[in-house]
Amino acid sequence: MFKSITSIFLAFSTFFSAFFTQLERIPENRYNSDITFQTISNEEIEISDKEKQMCRDWFDKNLRLEYDDYDLPYDFKAGGKSLRKNLEYWDITVSEESKTGAVHSGGKTSYITFTHKLSSLKATVEATIYEDNATCEWTVYIANNGNEDSPVIADFYAADTSLQLKNAELYYSKGSFDEPYDFALMNNKLSLFPASFTSKDGRSTDTYLSYFNVSGKNSGIVLGVGWTGLWKAEFSKIASEVSFKVKQEKFKAYLLPEEEVRSPLVSLSFYDNSNPLKGFNTFRNWISNCVYPENIPDTMTMLEFSGPAHTQTAEELYASANHYGEEVYGKIDCFWMDAGWYKYNEGWHDSVGSWIANQQRFPNGIGEVSDFAAAKGCGLVLWFEPERVCPESLFHIIGRENDKWLIEVEDNDNMMWNLANDAATDYLIGYISDFIKDNRISVYRQDFNFSPDIYWKQADKEFYGGRKGITENHYVSNLYRYLDGLCENVEGLIIDNCASGGRRLDLEMTRRSIPVWRSDYNCNPHEDILEATQFQTFGLSFWLPLSGTVAYSESEYAARSSIMPMSLETFGTIHGEHYGEYITQRSMMRECYYPLSSGSYYSDRILAMQYSDYSADSGMALIYKRADVKETVYTLKLNGLSDETVYSVYDYDSPEKVLEITGKELMSDGIRLDLPEGEKAFIIMFSAKG
């Protein structure tokens, strides 16, 4: 009898396992899914006092521990014993909140400290609340303050908690993997069986973006993860209780004396509405106002001055650039120098690590290029890939002279600069900071074109006693210290975040940088490149307001397909009829976002999206009628407006024909667009009267 029951159980277990494994696979291919959203008014979009209080109550209870029934939203095991289940062995102190903005822009920060009574372990939680944005965040640090190795730290969860959310549905997005449907939005109903998400091979957003909108019947939360490595997030639901967990995917290690490790950063944005668009825009507003570096502009236009395939000398480049005057450079913020400005062998990729200007091409150094750009009224963007080291490069020689500064993997020509090593990180901060200052660089462009996981595993075994995940933990922590060090040493520096496109767009990197080149799909002239570009703007806009790629100019449709805040022009595109035309539209993309159609990159589907300011006083809609669309009429219904406000609406191509219509009518009845044959990109502008 027992064997029969066991067999039946195993059979059901196998069935359910196979079923739910398949269920997880389905979203991977749902880039053309028909996800639609209900209308939401501007009054609903605004963050309410109730939502601010929801966030404050949760923060005070579970992070500041101000109520007896608190539930720690994080956990770890030390020597096999859970923090959460053994609090009697820990002394707990909670600091006063800092002044607003003292630690993070717009936020008040507290420190919650757990000191173990029987060992030298100390855990510190840095927790910040952004009341105006109904958002809070936290990171857990664990330190061994003793003279002996600590107990093993395992099951180290940055988040392990639950919230009451009825009928919860999860919205999430694909990452950047050199595909036309990068950043596709997907959704799933949550169930008892966990929906699990991870990064791949060590770059944080190549498989999924690390942002999740859990939308319930009456309320929801948006969860963000900041970890530029291997993270894991799980979501499940029992009745109306949604549980979620976040951690560094692989970590199990004791700590040496004076050693410290940290968890991923986790953020929660609260919203009191059944419409997930409220959550997306609450999160975007927080990202824009509190997370992005304060010196990031709404738009940035760059001109490709020298790229990976270029071989011209500085004088030849100057001669080409001098053919153009104010009509070109008046619309450019920076010259762009991509890979290949150093001396290389067969191609730009085989000498990475030699951060010295190629004397044959740039005999007077990169500083002269910066001065040339400055004379045109522009700054200079310069490309680096400091974590990758090629054989015989400058940093290969330096790394070999210092113990544990390089990580090498058998049968792999690439080596990794070991940011897990504090001394190696300090050296890199000093060298690159000095180079940037000496050469007057405005934008530091950091790329990352290989998978780090195998290097981290190698260093765990070779350098760190086989402690699982310890290299990654120190490496990621020092990556942030490196980028922060550059900004501390170079006033006004902007960081462009590239990793074979947008494969490192997690929350911690967003705090320090912007993705000027969000997908390597734009590296090649694919037949569907315009549709893919439109679609990637549509998808990434749910989460991150600022991104960019190359501008296209062969037609009006092409130019309008590449409307985005960050834009790379070339000496070819500046001849286009629409060069520099859409700066106003690009500057409107930082605040609120509304998808007006279900997302698709296929040529037989219309794609439409709207951007407006937070008060809904002005904005625009972009409507892409692709080549194979059969419809002859499209009814444009806007979103996020104020019902009673009268708006002036016009087609960008016919500004003299202004329609005056209420927000309610625009959202319910809409306006008619007659669609021509072939491709057409409409820009519909609107503004509140009075």
BAVEX-568398 format. One line per 10 residues: number of its first residue (from 1); their letters; for each residue x, y, z negated of C-alpha. Coordinates in pm, 1 decimal. Layout:
<sites>
NUM) a) X/Y/Z; ... $
</sites>
This chain:
<sites>
1) mfksitsifl) 0.0/0.0/0.0; 275.3/241.9/-98.1; 463.3/169.3/225.1; 146.6/234.4/427.4; 85.7/568.7/259.1; 450.8/657.9/307.4; 430.3/566.6/675.9; 117.2/774.8/721.4; 281.3/1067.9/543.2; 591.4/1040.6/758.6 $
11) afstffsaff) 379.3/1021.4/1071.4; 187.4/1335.8/974.9; 512.9/1502.9/873.4; 667.8/1423.5/1211.3; 356.7/1546.6/1392.3; 338.3/1873.9/1201.1; 712.5/1925.9/1233.7; 696.0/1879.5/1609.9; 382.7/2093.6/1635.8; 521.7/2386.4/1444.1 $
21) tqleripenr) 862.3/2362.5/1608.8; 678.5/2397.7/1937.8; 474.4/2684.7/1793.6; 797.1/2868.4/1718.0; 923.3/2813.9/2071.5; 617.5/2966.4/2237.4; 689.9/3328.6/2139.8; 1035.5/3304.4/2295.9; 866.5/3311.4/2636.1; 581.1/3547.8/2556.6 $
31) ynsditfqti) 747.4/3859.1/2691.3; 438.9/3908.5/2910.2; 190.7/3855.4/2629.9; -119.7/4070.8/2614.4; -67.0/4241.0/2280.7; -303.7/4534.3/2253.9; -375.1/4783.2/1975.2; -682.0/4968.4/1857.4; -717.4/5344.8/1865.5; -585.6/5528.3/1561.5 $
41) sneeieisdk) -632.2/5895.9/1481.8; -361.7/6141.8/1388.5; -518.6/6177.2/1045.2; -466.3/5802.7/991.5; -108.3/5817.3/1119.4; -10.2/6074.2/859.9; 133.1/5915.4/546.4; -126.2/5948.6/272.6; -84.0/6010.4/-97.9; -226.2/5663.4/-154.1 $
51) ekqmcrdwfd) 49.0/5506.1/58.3; 315.2/5704.0/-120.7; 171.2/5580.8/-449.3; 160.6/5220.1/-324.0; 532.6/5242.7/-256.7; 607.1/5418.9/-584.2; 409.3/5165.6/-789.4; 585.0/4870.1/-625.8; 926.1/5035.6/-659.9; 877.4/5125.3/-1026.5 $
61) knlrleyddy) 743.8/4783.4/-1115.6; 974.9/4549.8/-923.9; 1293.4/4748.8/-868.9; 1304.8/4988.6/-1163.1; 1141.6/4722.2/-1388.5; 917.6/4972.5/-1564.6; 636.5/4724.0/-1632.9; 648.1/4401.0/-1831.1; 496.0/4196.2/-1548.7; 766.7/4286.0/-1295.2 $
71) dlpydfkagg) 878.3/4026.7/-1041.8; 1236.4/4061.8/-918.7; 1218.0/4077.8/-537.4; 1568.1/3925.0/-504.9; 1747.7/3630.1/-658.4; 2069.7/3429.3/-667.1; 2206.0/3128.5/-846.3; 2525.6/3144.1/-1048.9; 2653.0/2802.7/-1150.1; 2322.2/2654.7/-1037.2 $
81) kslrknleyw) 2109.6/2884.3/-1256.0; 1868.8/3133.9/-1105.3; 1891.3/3497.6/-1211.5; 1515.4/3532.7/-1206.1; 1452.7/3225.8/-1422.6; 1725.8/3299.4/-1676.7; 1695.6/3670.1/-1748.7; 1745.4/3609.0/-2120.5; 2115.8/3553.6/-2045.5; 2153.5/3896.1/-1885.4 $
91) ditvseeskt) 2166.7/4247.4/-2029.8; 1968.6/4483.5/-1806.9; 2011.4/4859.7/-1769.4; 1834.9/5098.6/-1530.2; 1981.0/5438.0/-1442.2; 1788.1/5759.1/-1397.7; 1688.6/5840.1/-1041.3; 1930.2/6061.4/-853.5; 1828.6/6390.2/-698.7; 1663.9/6361.7/-359.9 $
101) gavhsggkts) 1928.3/6306.1/-94.1; 2217.0/6259.6/-337.8; 2292.6/5911.2/-201.9; 2072.4/5867.1/105.6; 1898.7/6141.9/302.7; 1548.0/6200.7/171.4; 1576.0/5935.2/-99.0; 1608.1/5905.4/-475.7; 1844.5/5626.5/-583.5; 1851.4/5412.6/-897.0 $
111) yitfthklss) 2100.8/5149.7/-1010.0; 1976.8/4839.1/-1188.3; 2258.9/4649.7/-1359.7; 2257.7/4289.1/-1483.7; 2553.7/4196.3/-1705.8; 2586.4/3828.8/-1792.8; 2619.7/3763.8/-2165.3; 2831.6/3447.6/-2132.0; 3051.3/3520.5/-1830.3; 3212.7/3810.1/-1646.7 $
121) lkatveatiy) 2951.0/3834.2/-1372.0; 2780.7/4163.9/-1308.0; 2504.0/4227.5/-1054.3; 2412.7/4579.4/-945.1; 2109.9/4669.1/-736.1; 2122.1/4997.3/-546.6; 1756.5/5086.5/-492.2; 1630.6/5396.7/-312.2; 1277.2/5528.0/-270.6; 1177.0/5766.3/7.6 $
131) ednatcewtv) 843.9/5885.4/-129.3; 750.2/6110.8/162.7; 795.9/5811.6/393.8; 626.3/5547.6/172.5; 945.6/5343.3/204.9; 1200.6/5191.3/-29.7; 1519.7/4990.0/18.6; 1768.0/4791.6/-187.6; 2098.2/4604.0/-176.4; 2230.9/4359.0/-436.7 $
141) yianngneds) 2601.5/4352.1/-530.4; 2760.8/4075.3/-739.9; 3104.2/4125.7/-897.1; 3335.4/3906.4/-1103.1; 3488.1/4137.4/-1362.8; 3683.2/3864.5/-1539.8; 4026.0/3707.6/-1511.7; 3907.0/3366.1/-1389.6; 3709.5/3239.4/-1093.7; 3334.5/3283.3/-1133.3 $
151) pviadfyaad) 3072.4/3011.1/-1111.3; 2958.0/2938.9/-755.6; 2712.3/3192.8/-617.1; 2447.2/3030.5/-396.8; 2092.4/3089.2/-270.5; 2176.1/3460.5/-262.4; 1850.6/3620.2/-146.5; 1836.5/3989.8/-75.0; 1458.7/3947.6/-72.8; 1248.4/3665.9/-213.4 $
161) tslqlknael) 905.0/3795.1/-300.0; 539.8/3813.0/-195.8; 261.0/4065.4/-140.1; -116.4/4042.5/-116.9; -207.1/4086.8/251.2; -526.0/3931.1/390.9; -531.6/3779.0/741.4; -167.1/3868.9/792.9; -21.9/3881.1/1141.5; 349.0/3918.5/1207.3 $
171) yyskgsfdep) 490.9/4145.3/1479.7; 855.3/4105.9/1577.6; 1076.3/4153.7/1883.0; 1335.2/3979.5/2090.1; 1686.3/4113.0/2064.5; 1927.4/4213.4/2338.8; 2057.1/3921.4/2540.7; 2121.6/4061.9/2888.7; 1766.6/3982.3/3001.5; 1500.5/4195.4/3173.2 $
181) ydfalmnnkl) 1263.7/4137.3/2881.3; 1507.4/4236.8/2606.6; 1316.6/4385.7/2309.0; 985.1/4222.2/2405.0; 728.2/4254.7/2127.1; 570.2/3929.7/2005.7; 323.6/3834.7/1734.8; 204.9/3534.4/1536.4; -51.1/3460.5/1270.7; 127.8/3361.4/952.7 $
191) slfpasftsk) 61.1/3023.9/793.4; 183.1/2788.2/523.6; 466.4/2682.6/751.4; 747.6/2941.4/747.2; 818.7/3147.9/1057.3; 1197.9/3160.7/1057.1; 1424.5/3412.2/1230.4; 1802.3/3421.2/1253.7; 2075.0/3593.9/1446.2; 2306.1/3393.3/1672.0 $
201) dgrstdtyls) 2682.7/3343.9/1647.2; 2729.7/3651.7/1429.4; 2595.6/3946.6/1627.6; 2292.0/4064.7/1438.6; 2030.7/4138.6/1706.7; 2110.1/3921.2/2005.6; 1822.2/3679.7/1932.3; 1574.5/3893.6/1739.2; 1564.6/4250.8/1623.4; 1590.6/4259.2/1244.6 $
211) yfnvsgknsg) 1258.2/4441.2/1196.2; 917.9/4291.2/1113.3; 568.1/4439.1/1085.3; 336.6/4231.4/864.6; -12.0/4363.2/936.4; -301.1/4260.8/711.0; -675.4/4318.3/713.1; -652.3/4649.0/526.3; -282.7/4714.9/473.0; 64.8/4607.3/572.1 $
221) ivlgvgwtgl) 438.0/4644.8/534.9; 728.1/4684.6/773.9; 1043.5/4504.7/665.3; 1388.0/4605.3/790.3; 1711.2/4408.3/751.7; 2057.1/4560.0/751.3; 2322.2/4293.6/802.8; 2565.5/4303.4/1094.6; 2624.4/3932.5/1092.2; 2427.2/3611.5/1042.4 $
231) wkaefskias) 2102.5/3692.5/860.9; 1794.2/3481.3/808.2; 1436.1/3591.6/742.5; 1136.4/3369.9/666.8; 766.4/3457.4/641.1; 481.2/3235.8/524.1; 129.3/3273.5/383.7; -84.4/3091.6/128.8; -438.7/3230.4/112.7; -390.8/3610.0/102.3 $
241) evsfkvkqek) -35.6/3599.0/-34.8; 242.7/3663.1/213.5; 589.4/3549.5/108.7; 912.1/3659.9/269.3; 1278.0/3581.3/218.7; 1593.5/3748.5/354.5; 1955.4/3648.1/307.0; 2296.8/3615.0/464.2; 2228.4/3287.9/641.4; 2535.4/3098.6/517.5 $
251) fkayllpeee) 2683.0/3184.9/180.0; 2802.8/2961.8/-102.9; 3117.8/3072.2/-283.8; 3276.4/3138.4/-618.5; 3427.3/3483.8/-668.8; 3789.7/3551.2/-750.6; 3873.6/3791.0/-1034.7; 3775.1/4148.6/-939.1; 3599.8/4024.5/-623.8; 3259.4/4158.8/-516.2 $
261) vrsplvslsf) 3006.1/4045.8/-256.2; 2681.4/4201.4/-138.7; 2346.6/4106.7/7.8; 2192.2/4239.2/326.1; 2008.0/4568.9/293.2; 1628.6/4528.0/284.9; 1370.2/4802.0/338.2; 991.6/4801.2/290.2; 758.5/5058.4/445.1; 402.5/5049.1/307.7 $
271) ydnsnplkgf) 87.0/5140.6/497.6; -281.4/5136.2/403.6; -443.1/5060.2/737.5; -538.6/4755.9/941.8; -379.8/4899.1/1257.1; -15.7/4788.8/1295.4; 55.4/5110.6/1488.2; 41.4/5285.9/1150.9; 324.8/5062.3/1030.5; 536.4/5107.3/1341.3 $
281) ntfrnwisnc) 510.7/5485.7/1322.7; 569.4/5499.5/947.1; 888.5/5301.3/1004.2; 997.0/5511.7/1304.8; 938.8/5829.4/1108.7; 1158.7/5701.0/825.3; 1430.7/5593.9/1069.8; 1426.9/5932.2/1240.3; 1418.2/6146.8/926.4; 1617.3/5946.7/672.6 $
291) vypenipdtm) 1823.5/5672.6/838.2; 1984.8/5823.3/1146.9; 2297.7/6030.6/1078.1; 2194.5/6393.1/1040.3; 2409.8/6510.7/1332.6; 2240.6/6288.0/1591.9; 2067.2/6507.2/1854.2; 1722.6/6435.5/2000.7; 1882.5/6388.4/2341.8; 2232.9/6336.9/2471.1 $
301) tmlefsgpah) 2339.4/6335.1/2834.9; 2675.9/6191.6/2932.7; 2863.7/6192.2/3262.0; 3072.4/5887.1/3347.8; 3419.0/6032.5/3398.5; 3618.0/5708.2/3390.8; 3485.2/5352.9/3376.2; 3622.7/4998.4/3344.6; 3684.0/4963.5/3718.1; 3841.8/5306.1/3768.7 $
311) tqtaeelyas) 4214.3/5337.2/3845.2; 4244.8/5709.6/3924.2; 4501.5/5923.0/3748.1; 4397.3/6214.5/3532.9; 4483.6/6460.4/3810.2; 4271.4/6265.7/4059.2; 3980.8/6258.0/3814.6; 4013.4/6630.4/3748.1; 4017.3/6702.9/4120.2; 3693.1/6508.2/4169.8 $
321) anhygeevyg) 3527.4/6672.4/3870.3; 3625.8/7022.1/3984.5; 3399.4/6989.3/4286.3; 3107.2/7061.0/4054.2; 3017.4/7368.6/3858.8; 2767.0/7502.1/3609.1; 2474.2/7348.3/3798.6; 2607.6/7006.1/3692.6; 2794.9/7066.1/3368.0; 2525.3/7289.7/3222.4 $
331) kidcfwmdag) 2313.9/6974.8/3190.7; 2586.8/6750.6/3044.0; 2675.4/6713.1/2676.7; 2977.0/6482.2/2705.5; 3216.1/6323.7/2949.9; 3211.1/5944.9/2913.1; 3528.4/5733.7/2923.6; 3450.2/5366.2/2901.2; 3692.0/5072.3/2875.6; 4020.2/5071.5/3067.1 $
341) wykynegwhd) 4183.9/5399.1/2960.1; 4474.5/5201.2/2805.6; 4727.4/4993.8/3000.7; 4598.5/4649.6/3098.9; 4706.9/4353.5/3311.0; 4440.1/4212.5/3545.0; 4135.7/4387.6/3401.0; 4014.9/4614.4/3118.6; 3932.4/4312.7/2900.0; 4278.7/4152.7/2884.3 $
351) svgswianqq) 4462.8/4418.2/2682.7; 4204.5/4520.3/2425.5; 4391.8/4620.3/2111.3; 4638.2/4855.5/2283.6; 4489.5/5184.0/2168.5; 4740.4/5402.1/2353.7; 4657.8/5596.4/2668.6; 4789.2/5444.3/2990.7; 5081.1/5676.1/3066.1; 5062.7/5609.3/3439.5 $
361) rfpngigevs) 4704.5/5734.4/3453.5; 4702.4/5979.5/3162.4; 5061.8/6102.6/3116.6; 4950.0/6382.5/2883.8; 4722.8/6160.6/2678.0; 4348.8/6156.8/2619.7; 4360.6/6492.7/2441.6; 4412.2/6662.1/2775.5; 4093.4/6499.0/2904.6; 3907.0/6631.1/2599.6 $
371) dfaaakgcgl) 4039.4/6978.5/2671.6; 3933.4/6950.2/3035.7; 3583.4/6845.8/2925.0; 3570.5/7128.5/2669.4; 3649.6/7379.1/2944.8; 3332.9/7253.3/3116.0; 3136.2/7298.3/2793.0; 3134.3/6924.7/2714.7; 3263.9/6684.6/2452.3; 3426.8/6346.8/2518.7 $
381) vlwfepervc) 3298.0/5993.3/2458.4; 3577.3/5734.4/2425.9; 3536.6/5354.6/2420.5; 3701.4/5120.7/2169.7; 3664.8/4757.4/2075.1; 3871.7/4751.6/1756.4; 3761.5/4411.3/1625.9; 3892.7/4221.5/1928.9; 4267.3/4179.3/1977.2; 4428.5/4044.5/2294.6 $
391) peslfhiigr) 4770.7/3873.9/2308.1; 5068.7/4111.3/2330.0; 4855.0/4417.2/2262.9; 4965.7/4679.4/2011.3; 4735.2/4551.1/1738.5; 4841.8/4193.4/1807.9; 5200.6/4293.3/1729.5; 5097.1/4487.0/1418.0; 4863.1/4211.0/1303.0; 5129.1/3941.1/1335.3 $
401) endkwlieve) 5358.4/4143.3/1109.0; 5106.4/4140.2/822.9; 4965.2/3841.7/636.8; 4600.7/3759.0/714.9; 4541.0/4064.7/933.0; 4450.7/3851.4/1235.3; 4210.5/3560.0/1267.4; 4299.5/3316.7/1543.9; 4089.4/3031.1/1679.5; 4244.1/2745.2/1874.0 $
411) dndnmmwnla) 4200.9/2756.4/2253.0; 4065.2/3111.7/2243.2; 4265.0/3403.5/2383.9; 4071.4/3656.7/2178.6; 4186.0/3720.6/1825.6; 3988.6/3907.3/1562.4; 4116.5/4196.4/1353.7; 4039.3/4073.0/1004.6; 3816.0/4340.0/853.9; 3761.4/4104.7/560.9 $
421) ndaatdylig) 4113.8/4207.8/458.6; 4109.6/4543.8/280.6; 4460.1/4640.4/390.8; 4381.8/4561.4/755.5; 4067.8/4773.3/730.0; 4256.1/5061.6/569.0; 4514.6/5054.8/848.3; 4245.0/5055.6/1116.1; 4062.2/5347.7/952.6; 4381.6/5551.5/942.5 $
431) yisdfikdnr) 4497.2/5469.6/1295.3; 4165.0/5524.5/1475.0; 4077.0/5832.1/1267.5; 4409.0/5992.9/1357.0; 4365.4/5901.3/1723.5; 4016.1/6052.5/1733.6; 4129.3/6373.4/1561.7; 4451.4/6411.0/1760.1; 4265.8/6360.8/2088.1; 3960.4/6566.4/1995.1 $
441) isvyrqdfnf) 3703.0/6293.8/2058.4; 3336.7/6389.8/2005.7; 3169.2/6048.1/2031.4; 3336.6/5726.7/1921.6; 3195.6/5439.3/2129.6; 3239.4/5101.8/1955.7; 3183.7/4784.0/2156.3; 3191.5/4420.5/2043.9; 3202.7/4161.2/2321.2; 3248.8/3826.3/2149.5 $
451) spdiywkqad) 3082.8/3606.8/1888.8; 3246.9/3635.4/1545.8; 3096.8/3334.5/1366.2; 3366.4/3085.8/1468.9; 3635.1/3330.6/1349.9; 3465.1/3380.2/1015.2; 3442.8/3004.3/966.8; 3809.2/2965.3/1059.5; 3914.4/3229.4/808.8; 3697.2/3072.5/537.5 $
461) kefyggrkgi) 3903.3/2755.6/577.0; 4243.2/2909.2/646.1; 4250.5/3216.3/421.0; 3978.2/3189.3/159.2; 3980.5/2837.3/17.9; 3686.0/2700.4/213.4; 3433.5/2931.2/49.0; 3137.3/2938.9/285.9; 3043.9/3283.1/416.8; 3299.3/3477.8/213.0 $
471) tenhyvsnly) 3486.4/3607.0/519.4; 3165.5/3726.8/682.2; 3052.9/3898.8/363.1; 3374.1/4095.3/317.9; 3404.6/4156.8/692.8; 3056.9/4307.3/724.2; 3103.7/4517.2/409.7; 3433.6/4653.2/543.4; 3283.4/4716.0/886.7; 3054.7/4968.0/717.2 $
481) ryldglcenv) 3346.4/5108.8/518.9; 3541.3/5145.8/844.1; 3265.0/5336.1/1022.5; 3197.6/5550.2/716.4; 3570.5/5620.0/692.8; 3581.4/5748.4/1049.7; 3294.6/5988.5/980.7; 3450.5/6104.6/656.2; 3781.4/6174.2/830.2; 3643.0/6329.0/1149.5 $
491) egliidncas) 3392.4/6606.9/1093.7; 3083.1/6586.3/1315.0; 3174.7/6251.6/1471.6; 2892.3/6063.9/1647.1; 2913.3/5685.1/1675.5; 2775.6/5502.4/1980.0; 2687.9/5143.5/1887.8; 2741.5/4890.7/2166.9; 2789.9/4516.4/2138.8; 2749.1/4373.5/2489.0 $
501) ggrrldlemt) 2446.5/4599.9/2491.3; 2219.9/4616.9/2188.1; 2334.3/4309.9/1994.9; 2406.0/4498.0/1670.9; 2099.2/4714.7/1615.9; 2031.1/4616.0/1255.5; 1937.7/4867.4/987.1; 2290.1/4922.8/849.2; 2426.2/5001.6/1195.4; 2128.1/5228.3/1262.5 $
511) rrsipvwrsd) 2226.4/5424.6/953.1; 2561.4/5499.4/1117.9; 2510.2/5502.8/1493.4; 2289.4/5512.2/1803.9; 2277.1/5266.1/2098.5; 2362.5/5467.5/2408.3; 2386.8/5140.9/2607.3; 2112.8/4914.2/2473.8; 2125.0/4619.9/2716.6; 2388.3/4476.4/2947.9 $
521) yncnphedil) 2110.9/4391.5/3193.6; 2173.3/4742.1/3326.4; 2531.7/4651.0/3415.9; 2418.3/4505.9/3747.9; 2175.9/4623.0/4019.9; 1905.7/4359.2/3968.6; 1603.4/4378.4/4197.8; 1379.2/4436.7/3897.0; 1611.3/4681.4/3720.2; 1360.5/4968.8/3714.0 $
531) eatqfqtfgl) 1082.3/4751.5/3573.8; 1324.2/4606.0/3319.3; 1438.8/4953.5/3216.4; 1080.7/5071.2/3167.9; 998.1/4756.9/2973.5; 1298.8/4781.9/2742.8; 1206.2/5141.3/2656.9; 852.1/5022.9/2588.5; 971.3/4740.6/2359.1; 1251.9/4903.9/2162.6 $
541) sfwlplsgtv) 1038.4/5211.9/2097.1; 824.0/5019.7/1849.0; 1118.2/5028.8/1607.9; 1397.1/5267.4/1708.6; 1326.9/5614.8/1850.0; 1669.1/5674.9/2009.5; 1832.3/5459.0/2275.3; 1965.5/5490.0/2626.1; 2126.5/5347.8/2936.2; 2228.3/5460.5/3284.4 $
551) ayseseyaar) 2011.8/5710.6/3472.5; 1872.1/5611.5/3811.8; 1819.0/5869.9/4083.4; 1745.3/5708.2/4417.7; 1382.6/5820.2/4396.6; 1134.6/6002.8/4176.0; 1009.3/5664.7/4053.3; 1363.1/5558.4/3962.2; 1440.1/5882.9/3780.8; 1119.6/5860.7/3579.1 $
561) ssimpmslet) 1183.4/5494.7/3500.7; 1497.6/5596.3/3313.2; 1345.4/5869.8/3097.5; 1492.5/5804.4/2753.1; 1666.6/6011.8/2484.6; 2022.2/5899.0/2563.6; 2122.1/5900.4/2928.7; 2436.7/5820.8/3124.9; 2476.1/6004.7/3454.4; 2737.1/5928.2/3719.1 $
571) fgtihgehyg) 2895.0/6138.3/3992.0; 2645.9/5960.0/4216.9; 2329.2/6034.4/4021.6; 2402.5/6405.9/3978.0; 2323.8/6447.7/4347.4; 1972.2/6318.3/4291.8; 1677.5/6550.7/4338.7; 1563.5/6494.0/3978.6; 1899.7/6527.7/3804.7; 1853.3/6699.5/3468.9 $
581) eyitqrsmmr) 1481.2/6750.6/3526.0; 1323.4/6556.8/3239.5; 1505.1/6690.8/2932.6; 1177.2/6813.5/2775.8; 1017.9/6471.8/2814.7; 1326.3/6295.9/2675.6; 1324.0/6522.2/2370.9; 965.6/6416.7/2289.5; 1054.2/6053.7/2224.5; 1184.2/6080.2/1867.6 $
591) ecyyplssgs) 862.1/6102.3/1665.8; 540.7/5900.0/1725.1; 502.0/5616.7/1974.4; 191.8/5447.6/2114.2; 184.3/5163.8/2369.4; -103.8/5233.7/2607.8; -96.3/4901.1/2789.8; 11.1/4551.7/2701.1; 380.7/4512.6/2765.8; 501.4/4360.9/3089.4 $
601) yysdrilamq) 795.5/4402.9/3322.0; 628.1/4229.6/3618.0; 573.2/4431.0/3934.1; 199.4/4355.5/3949.6; 123.1/4508.8/3608.7; 86.6/4870.2/3500.1; 301.5/4975.9/3205.0; 199.7/5280.5/3003.8; 329.5/5442.6/2685.4; 283.6/5765.0/2491.2 $
611) ysdysadsgm) 512.3/5981.1/2278.5; 392.4/6271.3/2066.7; 500.6/6478.4/1773.4; 396.2/6376.5/1424.5; 119.3/6637.8/1405.7; -13.2/6539.7/1752.4; 23.6/6898.4/1873.8; 206.9/6795.7/2190.6; 329.2/6491.7/2376.6; 337.4/6297.4/2698.4 $
621) aliykradvk) 226.9/5970.8/2852.5; 438.0/5772.6/3098.5; 239.8/5550.7/3334.5; 426.6/5319.6/3569.0; 224.9/5193.8/3862.2; 449.0/4919.4/4001.1; 476.5/4816.4/4366.4; 246.8/4513.7/4353.0; -30.4/4657.5/4134.6; -363.9/4603.1/4312.3 $
631) etvytlklng) -575.6/4850.7/4116.1; -656.5/5184.8/4275.9; -773.8/5359.2/3957.4; -629.4/5369.8/3606.7; -815.9/5509.0/3308.2; -564.7/5670.7/3075.8; -673.7/5663.3/2710.9; -437.8/5838.1/2474.3; -385.6/5749.9/2108.4; -293.5/5909.8/1777.4 $
641) lsdetvysvy) -471.8/6239.4/1846.5; -696.9/6452.9/1627.5; -1064.0/6396.5/1716.0; -1183.5/6756.3/1699.7; -877.7/6923.5/1848.1; -908.1/7049.7/2204.9; -610.6/6953.2/2419.1; -478.5/7098.5/2742.1; -384.5/6809.2/2968.5; -212.4/6816.0/3304.2 $
651) dydspekvle) -23.5/6594.9/3546.5; 343.6/6694.2/3562.1; 312.8/6698.0/3942.6; 11.8/6936.0/3931.6; 71.0/7172.3/3637.4; -180.6/7422.8/3771.7; -468.3/7175.3/3723.1; -527.4/7186.6/3349.3; -804.3/6985.0/3187.5; -934.7/7089.8/2847.1 $
661) itgkelmsdg) -1073.2/6797.2/2650.3; -1111.9/6691.3/2288.4; -889.0/6434.4/2126.4; -1189.1/6210.9/2067.8; -1275.7/6213.0/2438.5; -914.3/6151.7/2537.5; -899.5/5847.4/2311.8; -1245.0/5702.2/2385.7; -1331.4/5796.8/2744.8; -988.3/5885.4/2878.3 $
671) irldlpegek) -907.0/6047.5/3210.0; -900.8/5897.1/3556.9; -582.1/5855.4/3755.9; -612.4/5766.1/4123.7; -332.9/5527.1/4209.9; -152.6/5551.9/4543.4; -11.6/5258.2/4732.6; 338.4/5154.4/4633.8; 530.1/5273.3/4330.4; 435.2/5579.1/4132.1 $
681) afiimfsakg) 538.2/5704.3/3788.6; 294.7/5950.5/3632.8; 391.9/6195.7/3359.0; 86.7/6330.7/3179.8; 157.6/6620.8/2946.1; -73.3/6738.3/2668.3; -76.3/7002.5/2395.5; -322.0/7123.7/2135.3; -493.5/7456.6/2208.8; -471.6/7744.7/1970.9 $
</sites>
